[in-house]
């Protein structure tokens, strides 16, 4: 028995692996829709059907793998001798910061009043 044609637009097929990879590299919802060639409502509906969660919850879960990979690459770079990355990670994770000496050794002349009406 063949399926009855109920009309309407054919269902959009979304590649789950591509979707998860796009989340992993922190693409925006708009970017993901552009790549998958669908609108935001379709993507939201697909997330609910596929994962039983809304887009935001799915994105949060699937993007964490990309963040972990990026963090791993940053630490590898720092441990490999990248001084800039060492400094940045030290500031982010160890509470390190740049210190500035803001002391002033000269005199400061502060004018409190006005000498004549031209200064007003």
N, C-alpha and C positions, 0 to 999 in steps of 0.2 A: 504494500500500500504506500503510495507517495504522500508526502506532506502537502497539506492544503496551503495554497498561496493566500496568506492573509493580507497581502499588500504591504505598503510601507517601504521604507529604505532598508537595504540589507544591513545586518548587524556588523559594526566595525570590529575587525579583528585586531587585537593589540598583542604584540609580542612581549610576553612577560619578562623574558630575560633582558630584552632591550630596555623595557621600562625600569627594571631594577638597576641596570647599569647606569642609566641616566640619573636616577636618584643617587646612586653611589658617587657620581661626580658633581653632585650638588646643583643639578639643573633646576631652574625654576619650573613651576607648573606650566607656565606659558611656553617655555622651551620644550618641555616634554610633549605638550600637545602639538607643537609645530613639527617635531620629529616624527611623532606617531600619526600625524595627519588626522587629528580629531579635535573636537572642542572640549572645553573644560567640563561641561556637564556630562559628556560621554565618558571622560576619564574618571570623574567622580563616581558615576554609576558603575563603571567597570571595576573600580577599586572595591566598592561595596559588594559586588557580585563575586569577585575573585578572592578577596582577603577578608570579607565581612567587616571591613573597617572603612572609614572615610579616608580621603586622599591624605590629609595632614598626618594622620596616625601611621598610615602606610609609609609615607615619605620619611617620617621620623625614624622608623625602624630600618628602612632600606638605605637611607643615607648614612647611617652610623658606620657601615662597613667602609664607605669611602673616607669618612673622617679618620677611622682607625688606620687605613692605608696611608693617608697623608701624614698622620702623626708619626707612623713608623718610618716613613721616608725622611721626615724632618730630623728625627733622632739619629737615623743612619747618617745623614748629611753632617749633623753636628759631631757625632762620634768619629766621622771620617776627617775632621779637621776644619770644617766650615765655621770660621770664627763668627761670622754674622749670625749664623743659625744658633751657635752656642750662646751668644749674647741674648738673642731673642728668646730662646727657650728658658734661659736663666731668669729673664724678666717675667715670663709667663708662669713658670712653675716653681721658681725658687724665691720669688719676691725681691729679686735683685733689681736695682734701678741705677740710673745715672745720677751722680751727685754734682751739684753746682755750687761754687763758692760765690755767694751774692753779697759779700761784705764790701763796704765802700770806704775808701781811705781818704778821699778828698773832702773838701768842705761843700756844704750845700747852702745856697743863698735862696731864702724864701721871702718873697715880697708879700707882706700882709695887707697893707693898705694901698690906696691910690694917692699919688702926689698931687694930681690936679684933675680937672674934669675931662681932659682929653683921654685919659686912660679908661674912662667908663664906656 
